[in-house]
Amino acid sequence: MVKVVLWGGLRSKAGGQSELQIAASTIREIFLRLAKDFPDLEAELEHNVSVAVDGKVYRDALFVTVDDASEVVILPKLQGG
């Protein structure tokens, strides 16, 4: 199971949970599971998040692979200019 950490306002859309254990091999699988379990997260996951896997931030993360030793941090995208 992959450790998934939700930051900021994403926690409230996941029933207040900040850490979850999810069986997955890609970020896409994590997103699908989160959207199924927490429908309020779905729109955020599609457009408004950044993803870090084991401390490395990915721009297009859907097909990044993960394993049971991975830590995935999902956080709201930073806005600014």
ChimeraX commands (.cxc) that place a marker at each C-alpha (Angstrom):
marker #1 position 0.00,0.00,0.00 radius 0.5
marker #1 position 1.23,3.45,-0.97 radius 0.5
marker #1 position 1.23,6.20,1.67 radius 0.5
marker #1 position -0.75,9.16,0.32 radius 0.5
marker #1 position -0.65,12.52,2.09 radius 0.5
marker #1 position -3.22,15.23,1.34 radius 0.5
marker #1 position -2.29,18.86,2.07 radius 0.5
marker #1 position -4.27,21.99,2.65 radius 0.5
marker #1 position -7.90,22.21,1.58 radius 0.5
marker #1 position -7.74,18.76,0.01 radius 0.5
marker #1 position -8.08,17.26,3.48 radius 0.5
marker #1 position -11.53,18.73,3.99 radius 0.5
marker #1 position -12.68,17.18,0.71 radius 0.5
marker #1 position -11.51,13.79,2.00 radius 0.5
marker #1 position -13.51,13.83,5.20 radius 0.5
marker #1 position -10.69,15.45,7.14 radius 0.5
marker #1 position -8.22,12.67,6.42 radius 0.5
marker #1 position -4.65,13.74,5.81 radius 0.5
marker #1 position -2.98,10.34,5.32 radius 0.5
marker #1 position -4.30,7.26,3.55 radius 0.5
marker #1 position -2.93,3.91,2.47 radius 0.5
marker #1 position -3.92,3.04,-1.11 radius 0.5
marker #1 position -3.15,-0.02,-3.23 radius 0.5
marker #1 position -1.88,1.37,-6.55 radius 0.5
marker #1 position 1.01,1.19,-9.01 radius 0.5
marker #1 position 0.58,4.62,-10.66 radius 0.5
marker #1 position -0.57,8.09,-9.65 radius 0.5
marker #1 position -3.54,7.65,-11.99 radius 0.5
marker #1 position -4.69,4.63,-9.97 radius 0.5
marker #1 position -4.38,6.67,-6.78 radius 0.5
marker #1 position -6.45,9.49,-8.29 radius 0.5
marker #1 position -9.15,7.06,-9.48 radius 0.5
marker #1 position -9.39,5.49,-6.03 radius 0.5
marker #1 position -9.52,8.87,-4.30 radius 0.5
marker #1 position -12.22,10.13,-6.69 radius 0.5
marker #1 position -14.28,7.00,-6.06 radius 0.5
marker #1 position -13.94,7.18,-2.27 radius 0.5
marker #1 position -14.20,10.98,-2.03 radius 0.5
marker #1 position -16.25,12.41,-4.95 radius 0.5
marker #1 position -15.62,15.99,-3.75 radius 0.5
marker #1 position -11.94,15.51,-4.60 radius 0.5
marker #1 position -12.49,14.53,-8.23 radius 0.5
marker #1 position -12.51,18.02,-9.80 radius 0.5
marker #1 position -9.46,19.06,-7.77 radius 0.5
marker #1 position -7.51,15.99,-8.84 radius 0.5
marker #1 position -8.28,16.63,-12.51 radius 0.5
marker #1 position -6.98,20.21,-12.64 radius 0.5
marker #1 position -5.78,21.75,-9.42 radius 0.5
marker #1 position -3.11,19.63,-7.75 radius 0.5
marker #1 position 0.60,19.08,-7.77 radius 0.5
marker #1 position 2.11,15.71,-6.93 radius 0.5
marker #1 position 5.36,14.78,-5.23 radius 0.5
marker #1 position 6.58,11.19,-5.13 radius 0.5
marker #1 position 9.32,10.52,-2.61 radius 0.5
marker #1 position 10.16,14.23,-2.53 radius 0.5
marker #1 position 10.30,14.78,-6.31 radius 0.5
marker #1 position 7.60,17.06,-7.76 radius 0.5
marker #1 position 6.10,15.98,-11.09 radius 0.5
marker #1 position 4.36,18.21,-13.59 radius 0.5
marker #1 position 2.46,15.45,-15.44 radius 0.5
marker #1 position 2.30,12.74,-12.85 radius 0.5
marker #1 position -0.52,10.41,-13.93 radius 0.5
marker #1 position 1.73,7.65,-15.24 radius 0.5
marker #1 position 4.49,7.95,-12.67 radius 0.5
marker #1 position 4.90,4.56,-11.03 radius 0.5
marker #1 position 4.79,4.00,-7.29 radius 0.5
marker #1 position 5.30,1.04,-4.98 radius 0.5
marker #1 position 4.64,0.11,-1.37 radius 0.5
marker #1 position 7.69,2.08,-0.21 radius 0.5
marker #1 position 6.54,5.29,-1.94 radius 0.5
marker #1 position 5.18,8.38,-0.27 radius 0.5
marker #1 position 2.89,10.45,-2.48 radius 0.5
marker #1 position 2.04,13.99,-1.43 radius 0.5
marker #1 position -0.87,15.67,-3.19 radius 0.5
marker #1 position -1.19,19.40,-2.68 radius 0.5
marker #1 position -3.17,22.26,-4.20 radius 0.5
marker #1 position -1.37,23.96,-7.08 radius 0.5
marker #1 position 0.23,27.23,-6.13 radius 0.5
marker #1 position -1.33,30.20,-7.86 radius 0.5
marker #1 position 0.55,33.33,-8.73 radius 0.5
marker #1 position 2.46,35.15,-11.35 radius 0.5
marker link #1:1,2 radius 0.2
marker link #1:2,3 radius 0.2
marker link #1:3,4 radius 0.2
marker link #1:4,5 radius 0.2
marker link #1:5,6 radius 0.2
marker link #1:6,7 radius 0.2
marker link #1:7,8 radius 0.2
marker link #1:8,9 radius 0.2
marker link #1:9,10 radius 0.2
marker link #1:10,11 radius 0.2
marker link #1:11,12 radius 0.2
marker link #1:12,13 radius 0.2
marker link #1:13,14 radius 0.2
marker link #1:14,15 radius 0.2
marker link #1:15,16 radius 0.2
marker link #1:16,17 radius 0.2
marker link #1:17,18 radius 0.2
marker link #1:18,19 radius 0.2
marker link #1:19,20 radius 0.2
marker link #1:20,21 radius 0.2
marker link #1:21,22 radius 0.2
marker link #1:22,23 radius 0.2
marker link #1:23,24 radius 0.2
marker link #1:24,25 radius 0.2
marker link #1:25,26 radius 0.2
marker link #1:26,27 radius 0.2
marker link #1:27,28 radius 0.2
marker link #1:28,29 radius 0.2
marker link #1:29,30 radius 0.2
marker link #1:30,31 radius 0.2
marker link #1:31,32 radius 0.2
marker link #1:32,33 radius 0.2
marker link #1:33,34 radius 0.2
marker link #1:34,35 radius 0.2
marker link #1:35,36 radius 0.2
marker link #1:36,37 radius 0.2
marker link #1:37,38 radius 0.2
marker link #1:38,39 radius 0.2
marker link #1:39,40 radius 0.2
marker link #1:40,41 radius 0.2
marker link #1:41,42 radius 0.2
marker link #1:42,43 radius 0.2
marker link #1:43,44 radius 0.2
marker link #1:44,45 radius 0.2
marker link #1:45,46 radius 0.2
marker link #1:46,47 radius 0.2
marker link #1:47,48 radius 0.2
marker link #1:48,49 radius 0.2
marker link #1:49,50 radius 0.2
marker link #1:50,51 radius 0.2
marker link #1:51,52 radius 0.2
marker link #1:52,53 radius 0.2
marker link #1:53,54 radius 0.2
marker link #1:54,55 radius 0.2
marker link #1:55,56 radius 0.2
marker link #1:56,57 radius 0.2
marker link #1:57,58 radius 0.2
marker link #1:58,59 radius 0.2
marker link #1:59,60 radius 0.2
marker link #1:60,61 radius 0.2
marker link #1:61,62 radius 0.2
marker link #1:62,63 radius 0.2
marker link #1:63,64 radius 0.2
marker link #1:64,65 radius 0.2
marker link #1:65,66 radius 0.2
marker link #1:66,67 radius 0.2
marker link #1:67,68 radius 0.2
marker link #1:68,69 radius 0.2
marker link #1:69,70 radius 0.2
marker link #1:70,71 radius 0.2
marker link #1:71,72 radius 0.2
marker link #1:72,73 radius 0.2
marker link #1:73,74 radius 0.2
marker link #1:74,75 radius 0.2
marker link #1:75,76 radius 0.2
marker link #1:76,77 radius 0.2
marker link #1:77,78 radius 0.2
marker link #1:78,79 radius 0.2
marker link #1:79,80 radius 0.2
marker link #1:80,81 radius 0.2
view
